[in-house]
Amino acid sequence: MSATGISTHVLDTSRGQPAVGVPVILERDEAGDWVELARGVTDTDGRLSGLLPTGPPTAGDYRLRFLTAAYFARVGDAIFYPEVILQVRFTAPGGKYHLPLLLSPFGYSTYRGS
């Protein structure tokens, strides 16, 4: 992961392993409208780095949309959360933001990673 930017890591806590192949969309709030900035899919380690290809993030509201329905369907779990949205506010430009998602069929949690 670079010194600046946005990345994520999705772990399937019910299996104790990375959540492979989860589509993720990065959006930014632009005057009340969510604008897509980037998208990607978690790799074999459940990671997705370099989500902001245009350089370091500016101050503002961002969100990561994890499209979890496809992942849960692929692994044969119930789909209770077809999508998980993490909305964050960056108060200063630049910086490194790692936003992990701990995921299970009936729950999830997150934190600001390093």
PLY file of the C-alpha trace (Angstrom):
ply
format ascii 1.0
element vertex 114
property float x
property float y
property float z
element edge 113
property int vertex1
property int vertex2
end_header
0.00 0.00 0.00
1.30 3.46 -0.83
1.89 6.32 1.62
-1.27 8.00 0.37
-4.57 6.73 -0.94
-7.45 4.47 -0.05
-7.36 0.71 0.39
-9.45 -2.02 1.95
-9.19 -5.59 3.16
-12.24 -7.86 3.50
-12.06 -10.81 5.86
-14.79 -13.44 6.13
-14.86 -13.93 9.89
-17.26 -16.89 9.65
-14.64 -18.81 7.66
-11.49 -17.23 9.11
-10.17 -16.35 5.67
-10.01 -13.52 3.13
-13.18 -12.70 1.21
-12.02 -13.18 -2.37
-13.78 -11.55 -5.30
-15.86 -8.92 -3.49
-16.65 -6.01 -5.84
-15.97 -2.62 -4.23
-16.99 0.83 -5.49
-15.40 4.05 -4.20
-17.62 7.14 -4.35
-17.29 10.76 -3.26
-20.07 13.15 -2.27
-20.15 16.01 -4.78
-22.76 18.57 -3.69
-25.19 15.90 -2.52
-24.63 13.43 -5.38
-22.48 10.34 -5.01
-19.96 10.18 -7.87
-18.07 6.99 -8.63
-14.30 7.46 -8.52
-13.08 3.88 -8.86
-14.02 0.25 -8.58
-12.23 -3.03 -8.14
-12.46 -6.56 -6.78
-10.71 -8.02 -3.75
-7.76 -10.26 -4.59
-6.84 -13.72 -3.26
-5.81 -12.11 0.04
-9.09 -10.16 0.28
-7.25 -6.90 -0.41
-7.86 -4.02 -2.76
-5.27 -1.26 -2.80
-4.84 1.82 -4.93
-8.56 2.54 -5.01
-7.96 6.21 -5.77
-6.03 6.26 -9.06
-6.00 10.06 -9.39
-3.70 10.74 -6.44
-4.20 11.40 -2.74
-7.74 11.98 -1.48
-9.00 15.49 -0.89
-11.04 16.45 2.16
-14.68 15.39 1.93
-17.16 12.56 2.35
-16.37 9.24 0.71
-17.95 5.83 0.78
-16.96 2.32 -0.08
-19.78 0.13 -1.36
-19.06 -3.56 -0.90
-21.32 -5.58 -3.21
-21.48 -8.61 -0.94
-24.43 -10.47 -2.51
-22.26 -12.03 -5.23
-19.69 -13.18 -2.66
-22.27 -14.73 -0.34
-24.01 -16.46 -3.27
-20.68 -17.87 -4.49
-19.76 -19.31 -1.08
-23.29 -20.62 -0.49
-24.30 -18.40 2.41
-27.57 -16.61 3.05
-27.68 -13.08 1.65
-28.81 -10.86 4.50
-26.55 -7.91 3.65
-26.47 -7.72 -0.17
-24.43 -4.53 0.12
-22.36 -2.93 2.88
-21.68 0.79 2.75
-18.86 2.40 4.72
-19.14 6.17 4.69
-16.23 8.21 6.00
-15.22 11.86 6.22
-11.66 12.96 5.51
-11.07 16.34 7.14
-7.71 17.07 5.53
-6.30 16.39 2.06
-3.79 13.61 1.47
-3.05 10.80 3.83
-3.37 7.04 3.86
-6.77 5.50 4.59
-7.08 1.76 5.06
-10.71 0.76 5.64
-11.03 -2.97 6.46
-14.32 -4.85 6.55
-14.85 -7.87 8.80
-17.73 -9.75 7.23
-20.03 -12.64 8.09
-23.45 -13.65 6.73
-25.37 -11.85 9.49
-23.02 -9.12 10.65
-20.06 -6.91 9.84
-17.72 -4.43 11.48
-15.06 -2.00 10.37
-12.32 0.24 11.70
-9.67 2.62 10.43
-6.64 0.47 9.76
-3.05 1.45 9.17
0 1
1 2
2 3
3 4
4 5
5 6
6 7
7 8
8 9
9 10
10 11
11 12
12 13
13 14
14 15
15 16
16 17
17 18
18 19
19 20
20 21
21 22
22 23
23 24
24 25
25 26
26 27
27 28
28 29
29 30
30 31
31 32
32 33
33 34
34 35
35 36
36 37
37 38
38 39
39 40
40 41
41 42
42 43
43 44
44 45
45 46
46 47
47 48
48 49
49 50
50 51
51 52
52 53
53 54
54 55
55 56
56 57
57 58
58 59
59 60
60 61
61 62
62 63
63 64
64 65
65 66
66 67
67 68
68 69
69 70
70 71
71 72
72 73
73 74
74 75
75 76
76 77
77 78
78 79
79 80
80 81
81 82
82 83
83 84
84 85
85 86
86 87
87 88
88 89
89 90
90 91
91 92
92 93
93 94
94 95
95 96
96 97
97 98
98 99
99 100
100 101
101 102
102 103
103 104
104 105
105 106
106 107
107 108
108 109
109 110
110 111
111 112
112 113
